[in-house]
Amino acid sequence: MKKILLLILGCITIFGTTSCSDDDYSSIYANPAETTTASCEKLMTGVFYAGREYTYNAYWRMYTWDNGIMGTYAQTIGFTNSDGSLYSANDSYANNRWENFYEVLTQFRVLQNVYDNLPEKDKGTYTIFYKLAEVFVYDHLSQLIDVFGDVPFEKAGYLAITGDVKSSYPSYDKAADLYSMMLDNLGGIYTYINSAKGSLNSLTTAYLPAQDFINKGNLDLWMKYCNSLRLRMATRVASQGTLANKGKQVIAEILNGGLPIIDGFGETIQVLPDQDGFNYEENFRDGYKDHSRASQEMLNVLCTESSLGANDPRLPIMYSKNSLGEYKGLSTSESYADQQTNINFPESQRVYSRIDSTTVIFNRNLKSPIITAAEVDFMKAEAYQKGWANGDAKQAYVNGILHSTQFYFDQNAVSVSSYGTKMDIPAEADIIAYAQKSWDTATDKEAAIITQKWLNFGYMQPSQAWSEVRRTGYPNLYYPADPNAQILKSIPSRVRYPGSERNNNKVNYEAQVQEMGGDDAYKKAFWAK
């Protein structure tokens, strides 16, 4: 039995038995009617646990969603230009991503209900659990919006509380309205945590480290997660669209106001593979092994010897060379026939580079990023470069490359795999010198910043990478047409709503589709360029 379940089950009686499988947990814990007692600290853990598959870089997330769909759209994974299905998005995979969020939301609604019904004298003990769960929900809600557009939220997730099936079919909320709400609420959550962290009672501080498998009860990290997530959302909307002014205002509030955000590699928000007994170690390999070939676009950014006199220091621990000792990736400019010929060569004659086995594919200790220090650095660099906040864009850019290099070398260092490449990280001065030269020689500073941000997301966070491409147009990627495809003949702008929504929430789905002029895969996000 997983240790995290023992933390939940050992303190309160949730089931009538003393032992259960993970499937039992998932099916029963999600239904409050099956519980005899529910408490806020355990329900917070239930929210995190419900979203674990799309928080960890685990098999199902990486194989079906991030590498199989998002990595293709973002070109962070090497893929073949298969005629007729180049940009297809498997509906069942999209459906799983959709339904997972609503499992998270259902857990949160139960927490919300339990908290709201506490006696006023007890709420102070449990407010922190409610607020931390809310940050996590907003993180995943923003990811769902970025992919699908308008989604049900305000009226969603209440069936487990009300038991009223008839009124449980939720209408859709506008993506921009939800983003605006989250930008406001995250600001309030930070203010609460900052004011409360020094005055939590002993019961709260005893529960929190055991129940929080994200930051282990470290409220300084939670404040930085909260503010950095808010900065991500503000940056996403600041360039264009109805929330552009609000996005700029929030960015200035955070950066000019000196609010705590992730600052340095050691503060990266991430989850660990064997944390609390989740045992994802063997799970990572299956998520990457069938999507292991390098993207030529990623290699184009890393292979800079001809332009900068040296390759990017991350290159040898992110990718392995082919049989000729060269870095070569699958390219959208190749013909499908040529790609198939190259792929069919035996391993001893391997044409395409692969994602490094030690760093990623056979790394049982892979750390799964939520928000990295490098991402925050590149957000700062963009804000400073565009005048949205006051600061040194070059220094933030250099810090971004440094912290990204540290992140990937750390993944390599913790691996115990005997495959691939094991390397010591270069001297910090050498990494900084490389990054400074990269900035000094860049003719388009915005393109340089966003391209490095896209590279840092790479094959670890391809959903975020695709959002950056759509938001900015950088990097400038080539997407070939697929004229024989039945639906998606060119790169889409969003993923269509999945089958479960079309079938189970039919009335509201049809109203939404009518308002948006069809469930159009080419309808741009409100923040997209």
Secondary structure, DSSP 8 states (H G I E B T S, - for coil): --HHHHHHHTTS--SSSS---HHHHHHHHT-GGG-S---HHHHHHHHHHHTGGGTS--HHIIIIIIIIIIHHHHT-S-----TTTTT---HHHHHHHHHHHHHHHHHHHHHHHHHHTS-HHHHHHHHHHHHHHHHHHHHHHHHHHHHHSSB--TT-S-HHHH--STT-----B-HHHHHHHHHHHHHHHHHHHHHHTTS--HHHHHHHHHH-TTTTT-HHHHHHHHHHHHHHHHHHHHSSSTTHHHHHHHHHHHHHTT-----SGGG-EEE-TTGGG---HHHHHHHHGGG-B-BHHHHHHH--HHHHSS--TTHHHHEE--TTS----B-TTS-HHHHHHHHTS-GGG--S-EE-IIIIIT-TT--EEEE-HHHHHHHHHHHHHHTSS-S-HHHHHHHHHHHHHHHHHHHHHH---SSS-------HHHHHHHHHHHHHH-S-HHHHHHHHHHHHHTTTSHHHHHHHHHHH--S-------TT-SS-SS--SS----HHHHHHSHHHHHHHHHHHTS--TT---TT--
